[in-house]
Amino acid sequence: MRRLGGLALLGMAVLGILVGVALAVFFGQDNRMDTGPHRLQTGTAAIVTAPQAIAIAGPRVELEVAAVEPDRNLFVGVGHDVDVRDLLGQTPRTRIDSVELPWRIETSGVDGSGVPRSAPEDADWWIEQDQGRGRATVAWDLPDTAIDVVILDRDGREDLAVDVTATWEAPGAFVTGIALAVFGLGVGIFGWAVITTRVAPRGLHARRGPEAGTGRA
Amino acid sequence: MRSRLIAGVTCLALVSSACGIPYRKDTDDLTKVAASDSQARRIIAEFNLTRQEADTLLDGSLLPDIESGSLLDIDQGAYFVAARVAGHTAAARLRLEPPDEVLSPRFAGYPMWFVAVSRDAGGDTQRVVVFERQDSVSPWLMTMAPEISGDTELPAMELDRGDAVVTAPPDSARGVAMSGSEALSNYAAALTGEDAPENDLFVDDDFLRRTREFQRSQRSLPFADFTQSWSAEPASLAMRVAGGGLLVFGTLERADAYSVHPSSYIDWGSNADAKAYLPGRALSAARLDYRHQVLLFVPPRGEGEAQLIGQYGGVVDGSGS
């Protein structure tokens, strides 16, 4: 029984160390895990994710978008799919249908002959938005609702090409990872001690006490 | 062992909170709740700012920035009367407290609307206001504002899995005695007179009683024939009540027509609406058009009569000769 308890502790310890080290290594001291830059191109002036493309919620992410032609007037926004669809209407665009990390995307063209209902920055429902000459960055918590990411050339110039870097921000991930690994190490040492010495978890003592006493008598 | 378990759970919780553990979400649900409580609060605060300026100046040209539909007609009419007839300024004013309740449905696209129940800061009544947005870049405009007494509570609404209010198609009579559209047209018919059979469909309310009283007084005028007609605009907004029933918003159109007898005239006396829209005497005919916004409760089928919950209306036009 003591050996079983010790092995369980060792198992927990290995798991804790692995998860902790993975957290610390992947996120690093800046608590960020990123992928990119990745090139996105369209024959239109707009690139938009489909709501199915962002199928996860929870983490805080940052999207850094840099135009290949630095004089492009870029707009990057994150909004609810209902709002984005209405804003863009019949605007021709390239839709990102799926995203698989570290980076594999599927796209399709959406034909149309319109323009957005208004300048995108005039809408009041963006979860996050940014605009700039040749570069724009947004950071937001992925919500539990259908969202689209919109990358637009605000001047409507076609053949937009951008380099995108996506980052998962996790404040405290590095420290938490180290702490988890150290905690796992401690549990591991204790587990090893349970197996190799007479040290036993309190639960095991309580169950084995009377048997041990009987044996000695 | 238990303390170790707690430590483990705590550790996992720390990791989760630190990293924002990702989880799969339902990507098939492409609907949006029209407005959160905080958004509704902000929209009403913005409404108050413009409305206060308009109220101060009695400037109806400011109202299209914040109101639409029959509510805009009614409030512009109220300004028109207040600017021309002394003592009617207060009736045209409205300032809403932050909402006590926000009822927000979910939509797959625009237009969208939501309902808020707010106290009128200038009185002891509440307004059940509806804000509508036609598209993603248009402003939220108030389109309905029936008044209810200060102590009236709306019935609890049926909510979906995400706590959004469940709407009903205006022509759907599923589970209720009549659809929203039918309720409005029946109530309009009941208002035409106490002999109308539709009176049996509704609880006798103060608005019905006051309307009949007014009809009787005007029909007894010795110098003019009076007719009053009512009709309902198509219902557009209906919400399902928890346990069955509907809350229906709608607008009723009312026309008061006077045909003056030969050699007679009408002097409008204390009728402020007529004094504003029909200055001077009416020598042959006069007509005043009103809009009344109503909030009706339609009970589940077989559970009694429908009932007026609230009403707000006023004169919107007039002509005479």
Chai-1 contact restraints between the chains, C-beta under 6 A:
chainA,res_idxA,chainB,res_idxB,connection_type,confidence,min_distance_angstrom,max_distance_angstrom,comment,restraint_id
A,P51,B,T27,contact,1.0,0.0,6.0,A-B,restraint_1
A,P51,B,L30,contact,1.0,0.0,6.0,A-B,restraint_2
A,Q52,B,T27,contact,1.0,0.0,6.0,A-B,restraint_3
A,A55,B,R24,contact,1.0,0.0,6.0,A-B,restraint_4
A,A55,B,T27,contact,1.0,0.0,6.0,A-B,restraint_5
A,I56,B,P22,contact,1.0,0.0,6.0,A-B,restraint_6
A,I56,B,R24,contact,1.0,0.0,6.0,A-B,restraint_7
A,A57,B,K25,contact,1.0,0.0,6.0,A-B,restraint_8
A,G58,B,G20,contact,1.0,0.0,6.0,A-B,restraint_9
A,G58,B,I21,contact,1.0,0.0,6.0,A-B,restraint_10
A,G58,B,P22,contact,1.0,0.0,6.0,A-B,restraint_11
A,G58,B,Y23,contact,1.0,0.0,6.0,A-B,restraint_12
A,P59,B,G20,contact,1.0,0.0,6.0,A-B,restraint_13
A,P59,B,P22,contact,1.0,0.0,6.0,A-B,restraint_14
A,R60,B,G20,contact,1.0,0.0,6.0,A-B,restraint_15
A,H80,B,K32,contact,1.0,0.0,6.0,A-B,restraint_16
A,D81,B,L30,contact,1.0,0.0,6.0,A-B,restraint_17
A,V82,B,K32,contact,1.0,0.0,6.0,A-B,restraint_18
A,V82,B,G109,contact,1.0,0.0,6.0,A-B,restraint_19
A,D83,B,S136,contact,1.0,0.0,6.0,A-B,restraint_20
A,D86,B,Y110,contact,1.0,0.0,6.0,A-B,restraint_21
A,D86,B,D135,contact,1.0,0.0,6.0,A-B,restraint_22
A,D86,B,S136,contact,1.0,0.0,6.0,A-B,restraint_23
A,L87,B,S136,contact,1.0,0.0,6.0,A-B,restraint_24
A,R117,B,V137,contact,1.0,0.0,6.0,A-B,restraint_25
A,S118,B,V137,contact,1.0,0.0,6.0,A-B,restraint_26
A,A123,B,V137,contact,1.0,0.0,6.0,A-B,restraint_27
A,D144,B,K25,contact,1.0,0.0,6.0,A-B,restraint_28
A,A146,B,L30,contact,1.0,0.0,6.0,A-B,restraint_29
A,A170,B,A18,contact,1.0,0.0,6.0,A-B,restraint_30
A,A170,B,C19,contact,1.0,0.0,6.0,A-B,restraint_31
A,G172,B,A18,contact,1.0,0.0,6.0,A-B,restraint_32
A,A173,B,A18,contact,1.0,0.0,6.0,A-B,restraint_33
A,A173,B,C19,contact,1.0,0.0,6.0,A-B,restraint_34
A,T176,B,L14,contact,1.0,0.0,6.0,A-B,restraint_35
A,T176,B,V15,contact,1.0,0.0,6.0,A-B,restraint_36
A,T176,B,A18,contact,1.0,0.0,6.0,A-B,restraint_37
A,G203,B,M1,contact,1.0,0.0,6.0,A-B,restraint_38
